Amino acid sequence: MFSRLKIFTGNANVELANDVAKFAGIPLGDAEVFKFSNDNTFVKINENVRGADTFIIQPTCYPVNDNMMELLIMIDALKRASAQRINCIIPIFGYARSDKKDQTGVPITAKLIADLLTKAGANRIIAMDLHSDQIQGFFDIPVDHLYSMPIFTRYFKANLDISNAVVVSPDTGGTARARAFAKRLNCNLAIGDKRRTGNNDKTEILNIIGEVEGKTAILFDDIIDTGGSLCKMSKGLMDKGAKNVFAACAHGILSGNAIKNIEESPIEKLFITNSVPLSEEKKKCKKIIQLSIAELLAIAIKKIHIEESLSILFR
């Protein structure tokens, strides 16, 4: 049944790709992906993929542009090697926050990336926790949008006392996401009202809507980058009388002073997935707990290959 299923990876997150392959029971395909001394990326598929259903696991995380080019070139290599179908698994979608024209003279880069992937020859995109659902509509090919929420739900129910918890959205934009998580945990919801004053995480916490006093607050968001917003919100929650604060984010980019911000914040534990690889230095932060999405992706790969519904993955 899976004889014509092949899984490849670039260099973005080899550890995740190996774990996915193990869960799927399918060895990673043989491909060379490296840079020449002149900074040009080289890809060579070293096995027969003619007529195969191929999957490329390649989050477009840091370095975003290098990983994006690797993905585009791998798509082209598989297309020219006569792969029957090319499925791109992009656990974190680079440029996802550039999804609208909110200032004069700015591009919609997420749409540009969608066009590039489609033009290169991708037949399907499998993404996880996109920054906004509208990105699915940027593609003219099928998009399967997976969520890490079931993984967080299972872990929290098994390992945390959530009997007196409240799920908190750091801003109004993430309200629907946080509300869905609160429903799964059977918790109340609170919403942070913040104003962004810069291009990164320069924010001012204006208010917290909802009851948090004496409760375990669980901040829930899709991405933690420098951590500035989330850490400020955690302090605001403690000022409002929260008993303690945890945070859960699908994608732990953790750029700039993120580790320092987290360690100095009231956040007791930060739960992230392994959609983005952590450096050895970042792994030393005792506040960070990484949950694996490998089994989720392995199941998705097999179900897509045999043309079955992915609905089980949302339960």
N, C-alpha and C positions, 0 to 999 in steps of 0.2 A: 504493500500500500504506500510505503514511504520511500520506495527505491529511487524515485526521481525527484526527491526532495533534497535540496542542498542548502547549507547555511554557511555564509561567509561573513567576515568582519574586516573592518579597517583597523586603524590604530587607536580609535577614540576610547574604547572601553573593552579591551581584550578580555579582562577578567569576567565581566558580565557575559560576553559572548561565549566564553568557555563554559560558564555555569548553565546558560541556556541550552547549549549543545548537550551537556550531560543530562539535564532534565528531559530533553527531547529524545535522548538515546541515539543521536545522530552526530557523527564527528564533524568538526568544523572543516569546511572546504579548504583546499590548498590554494592559497593566493599570496602573491608577493605584493606588498604595499609599502613603499618607502620613498624617500626623497633623494634626488641626486644632489651633488654639492652645489649645483646652481639653483637650488630651491624648487626645482620642478618635481612634481609628484609622478611616480611610476607605479603602474598596476599591471600584474600579469596573473591570469587565471591558469593554474597549472593542472587542471583536470577537465575532463569532458563534461560540459554542461548543456550540450545540444539537446533541446527538448525538455530540459529540466525546469522544475518549479524552484526558483532560487530566492533566498532571503538574505538581505544584507543587514547586519546589526551595526548601526553606526549613529550613536547620539551626536548631534552637532554641538557639543560642548567645547570648552576651552581646549586648544585654540580653535575657535569657531570656524574661521575661514579655511584653515588647513583641513579640518575634518569634513567640512562641506565639500571641498574640492576632491578629497579622497572618495567621498560618496558618489559624486557626479561622475568621476572617472571610472569607478567600479561599475556603475550602472552601464556606462558606455562599453566597457570591456565585456560584460556579460551579454549585452545586446549583440555585439559583434561576434560573440562566440555562440550565438544562436540559442540562448536560453529561451525557453517557452514563455516564462513569466518572471518578472523581476519585482519582488516585494521589498520595500525599504522599511525596516524597523528603526524608527527615530525616537528613542525614549524621551529625549529632550530636544525640542525643535528650536534651533538657533534663530534669533531675530523674531521670536514669537511676540515680543512686546512691541514690535514695530508693525502693528496690525491695523493701523488707521492713520489718516492724515489729520493730526490734531494740532498742527502748527503750519504756518505758511512756509512753503518751500521744503517740506520734508517728504521722503518717499514712504511707500508702504512696502517695506522690505520683505515682510512675510509673504506677500503676494508674489514678489519677484522670485523668492526662493522656490515657491510652489511651481511657478512657471519653468524655472530652470530644471527642477527635478523631473517634471513631466516631459519637457523637451528632450532631456537626456535619454529618456526611455523607460522611466519607472512605470509600472503597471498598477501598483497599489502602494499606499502609505499606511503604516501602522504607527500611530503616535500615542503618547501617553500624557495625560494631564496638560493639554494645550492651554496656553495662557488665556485664550478666549475661543469659544466654540466656533466663532465665525471663520476661523482659519481653515476649517474643513471645507468651506465653500470656496476657498481660493484655488482648490484643485479641480481639474476636469477629469480626474481618475478617482476610483474608490478610496475612501479614507476610513480606516477602522480606528476609532478613538477609544483607547483603554484608560482605565482609572486605577490609581493606587489606593483609593479609598477603602475597598474591601480588605486590603492588606493591613492598613492602619487599624481598621475596625477590629479585625481578629486579634491583632496584637494588643490593642488597648483593653479589650474585654478580658483577655487572658492574663494580662500582666499589671494593669493599673486599677486602682480603686476609683471608679467613675460614678459612684453612688451619689456624690454631691458635686458633680462637674458641670461646667458650662462651656460650650464651644464658642470661640470668639473669632469672628472675621476681622482681620486687621483693618479692613476698609469696606466701604459700601460695595465696591466692585466685586468682592469675593463673597457676598452674602449668600448667593444661591449655593455655592460650593460648601460653605460652612453649614448652611441650613440642612443640606443633605447629609452631612457628616453627623450633625447633632441628632437628626432623626434616627440614624443607624445606631447611635450610642444611647438613644432615649434620653437626651439631655436638652436643656434649654439653650437658647442662642443669645449672644451679645454681639454688638457691632461697633467697631472703632470708627470714629469720624476723624479723618486726618486730612491735612492739606499739604500737598507736595510743593516744595519751594525750589527744587533743583532738578537736574537731569537724573540723579541717582537716588539716594535714600535720604535726602535732606527734607525731613517732614516735621510738621508740627501736629502733635496730638491735640485735637480740639475737644473731643468728648467720647465717652463710652456709653452706648445705648444698651441698657439691659442690666440685670442684677448679677453682680459678680462678688459682692461682699461675702466673705466666709467660704467661698467656693474654690474648687480646683479649676483653674482656667486653662483651657486647651486652645491655643492659637492655631488656626488651621489655614494654610495658604498653599499655593501651587509652587512658588519659588522663594528660596531665600538666597539673596545675592550677597551684598555686603552685610546684611543683617541689621542695618540701621533702623529701619521701620519697625521690624519685629521686636527688636530689643527695647526701643522706646515705648512700644505698646505694652510690653511686659512690665515695664516700670510704671506705666499708667494704670495697669491692672492692680499692681500691688498697692499703689497709692489709693485706689478705690476700695481696698480692703480684701482683695483676693487672698485666699489661703496660700496658694502656690500656683506656679505657672509652668506649663509644658508647651512645647510647640511641635507641630508636625507639618512638614512641607515635602511635597513630592520630589522636588529637584533641589539638591543642595549644591548650588554653584559655589558659594562661600569664597567670594573674591575679596580683594583688598584686605581690610581690617576685620573681616567677618569673625574669625576665630577669637580675636581679642574682644570684639563686641559681645559675642556670646558668653565668653568666660566671665566678663564683667557685668553681665545682665542678671536679673532675677530668674531667668529661665533655668529650671532644674535639669531638664533633658530636652534635647532637640532630636526629633525622629525624622529621618530622611530616607529615601530609597537609594539604591545604587545605580540610578539612571546616569549619574555623573560619578566618575571615579574619584576617590579621595587620595590625596597625596599622603605619604607616610607621616608627614608633619601634622596634617589635619586629623589623621586617625588617632593621634595622641590626645586629642581633646576628649576628656572623659564625659563631657555632657552630650556628645553626639552618639546616637545609636542608628545604625544603618540597617534598613530592612530590604530584603532581596525581592526583586521583581522577576527573577530568572524563570521561576516556575510559571508565572503568569504569561510571560512571553513564549515559553515553550509550548504551553497549551494553545495559545493563539496561533502559533505557527502551524501546528498539526491540524487544528480545526479549519484554518484557511486553506490548507493544502487539500483537505478532503471535502471542502465546500460545505462545512457545517456552520451553524450559527455560533456566535461568540457570546450569546446572552448569559451563559453560565458564569462568565468571568465578571459579571456585574453584580453577582449575588454576594 
